[in-house]
Amino acid sequence: MSKRSILFCGNGYSGEILETLAKEYDLYLISSFRNDRGMEHVKKIILANPLDPQSALQAAKSLKEQGCTFDAVLSLCMDTALSVSAIAEHYQLFGVPYQIAQNATIKSIRSRIFETHDVSAPKYRSCCDYADYVKKVQEIGFPYVIKPLNLFASRASAWLNRRSK
């Protein structure tokens, strides 16, 4: 009897779990990193952007074309909910519907839904330039937090630090 298999999107600090999982599952990985934790326990790695749903879906299709099968698709450490959802929907695997993943993952959509349904959450506004920013700050009031829409964790900090120099 063959092992069941799991396709993971992303990698990083959660890669140490791959050694344990490889004892019971065949593992495949879509990652943007060639060398990372746990890679030696994965049967096949496809180098692609696991944060981009289209790139991740193409990588999953490539795995299938190479004869790899997977029974599940899961996120491994990174913000890959949209990619995991796109792959699960395409292959009719159990998962969160893509629209729900978008609603939960994309800050501007999530905040608009919260506000529309009176869910208690920090006020949120998107802006596209300095004049719009000033208008939104006046609308919300102080204190407020500024966050980039399309960056997360230390990537946002590194990007902002580079831009300010």
C-alpha positions as CSV (number, residue, x, y, z in Angstrom):
1,M,0.0,0.0,0.0
2,S,1.4,3.4,-1.0
3,K,1.6,6.3,1.3
4,R,-0.8,9.2,1.1
5,S,0.8,12.4,0.0
6,I,0.7,16.1,0.9
7,L,1.6,19.1,-1.2
8,F,2.9,22.0,0.8
9,C,3.1,25.7,-0.3
10,G,5.9,27.7,1.3
11,N,8.6,26.8,3.8
12,G,10.8,28.3,6.3
13,Y,10.8,27.9,10.1
14,S,8.1,25.3,10.0
15,G,10.2,23.0,7.8
16,E,11.3,20.9,10.7
17,I,7.9,19.2,10.7
18,L,8.7,17.7,7.3
19,E,11.0,15.0,8.9
20,T,8.1,13.8,11.1
21,L,5.5,13.9,8.4
22,A,7.8,12.1,5.8
23,K,7.6,8.9,8.0
24,E,3.9,8.6,7.1
25,Y,3.4,10.7,3.9
26,D,5.0,11.4,0.6
27,L,5.7,15.1,0.6
28,Y,5.9,17.6,-2.2
29,L,6.8,21.3,-1.9
30,I,6.2,24.5,-3.8
31,S,8.8,26.9,-2.5
32,S,10.8,29.9,-3.6
33,F,13.8,28.6,-1.6
34,R,16.1,25.9,-3.0
35,N,17.7,25.1,0.4
36,D,15.7,25.3,3.6
37,R,14.8,23.3,6.7
38,G,13.5,19.9,6.0
39,M,14.1,19.8,2.2
40,E,15.9,16.5,2.4
41,H,12.5,14.9,3.5
42,V,10.6,16.1,0.5
43,K,10.2,13.8,-2.6
44,K,10.0,16.7,-5.1
45,I,10.4,20.4,-4.8
46,I,9.1,22.8,-7.4
47,L,10.7,26.3,-7.3
48,A,7.9,28.8,-7.7
49,N,6.4,31.6,-5.8
50,P,4.1,30.0,-3.2
51,L,2.6,33.4,-2.3
52,D,1.2,33.9,-5.8
53,P,-1.8,31.7,-6.5
54,Q,-1.3,31.5,-10.3
55,S,2.4,30.6,-9.9
56,A,1.6,28.0,-7.2
57,L,-1.2,26.4,-9.3
58,Q,1.1,26.2,-12.3
59,A,3.7,24.5,-10.1
60,A,1.0,22.0,-8.8
61,K,0.0,21.3,-12.4
62,S,3.7,20.7,-13.3
63,L,3.9,18.1,-10.4
64,K,0.9,16.3,-11.7
65,E,2.3,16.3,-15.3
66,Q,5.4,14.6,-13.8
67,G,3.3,11.9,-12.3
68,C,3.2,13.1,-8.7
69,T,-0.1,12.8,-6.9
70,F,-1.2,14.5,-3.8
71,D,-4.2,13.9,-1.5
72,A,-4.0,17.2,0.3
73,V,-2.6,20.7,0.0
74,L,-1.5,22.6,3.0
75,S,0.3,25.8,3.9
76,L,3.8,25.6,5.5
77,C,4.7,28.7,7.5
78,M,4.1,31.4,4.9
79,D,1.1,33.4,4.0
80,T,0.0,31.0,1.3
81,A,-3.8,30.6,2.0
82,L,-4.7,31.9,-1.4
83,S,-2.4,29.5,-3.2
84,V,-3.5,26.6,-1.1
85,S,-7.1,27.4,-1.8
86,A,-6.6,27.8,-5.5
87,I,-4.9,24.4,-5.8
88,A,-7.5,22.7,-3.6
89,E,-10.3,24.1,-5.7
90,H,-8.6,23.2,-9.0
91,Y,-8.1,19.6,-7.9
92,Q,-11.3,19.3,-5.9
93,L,-9.5,18.7,-2.6
94,F,-11.0,19.6,0.8
95,G,-10.1,23.2,1.6
96,V,-11.3,26.7,2.1
97,P,-13.1,28.2,-0.9
98,Y,-11.0,30.7,-2.7
99,Q,-13.4,33.6,-2.1
100,I,-13.3,32.9,1.6
101,A,-9.5,32.8,1.6
102,Q,-9.4,36.1,-0.2
103,N,-11.8,37.6,2.3
104,A,-9.7,36.4,5.2
105,T,-6.3,37.1,3.7
106,I,-6.5,40.5,1.9
107,K,-6.5,43.2,4.6
108,S,-8.6,45.7,2.7
109,I,-11.4,43.2,1.9
110,R,-11.4,41.7,5.4
111,S,-11.6,45.1,7.0
112,R,-14.4,46.2,4.7
113,I,-16.4,43.1,5.5
114,F,-15.9,43.7,9.3
115,E,-17.1,47.3,8.9
116,T,-20.1,46.3,6.8
117,H,-21.2,43.7,9.4
118,D,-20.4,45.7,12.5
119,V,-17.6,43.4,13.6
120,S,-15.5,45.0,16.3
121,A,-12.1,45.7,14.7
122,P,-9.7,48.6,14.3
123,K,-10.8,51.1,11.7
124,Y,-9.1,50.5,8.4
125,R,-8.6,52.6,5.3
126,S,-6.6,52.2,2.1
127,C,-4.9,55.1,0.5
128,C,-3.0,55.6,-2.7
129,D,-1.1,58.9,-2.3
130,Y,-0.1,61.4,0.4
131,A,-3.2,63.6,0.0
132,D,-5.5,60.6,0.3
133,Y,-3.4,59.5,3.3
134,V,-4.0,62.8,5.1
135,K,-7.7,62.7,4.3
136,K,-8.0,59.1,5.8
137,V,-6.0,60.0,8.9
138,Q,-8.4,62.9,9.5
139,E,-11.3,60.6,9.0
140,I,-10.1,58.0,11.4
141,G,-8.3,60.2,14.0
142,F,-5.4,59.4,16.2
143,P,-3.9,57.0,17.2
144,Y,-3.5,55.1,14.0
145,V,-1.2,52.5,12.5
146,I,0.3,52.5,8.9
147,K,0.7,49.1,7.3
148,P,1.6,48.2,3.6
149,L,-1.2,46.4,1.9
150,N,0.9,43.8,0.0
151,L,3.8,43.2,2.4
152,F,3.9,41.2,5.6
153,A,6.2,40.6,8.6
154,S,9.8,41.5,8.2
155,R,9.5,41.9,4.5
156,A,7.5,45.1,5.0
157,S,10.0,46.4,7.5
158,A,12.9,45.7,5.2
159,W,11.1,47.3,2.3
160,L,10.2,50.4,4.3
161,N,13.8,50.7,5.6
162,R,15.2,50.5,2.0
163,R,12.7,53.1,0.8
164,S,13.5,55.6,3.6
165,K,17.3,55.6,2.8
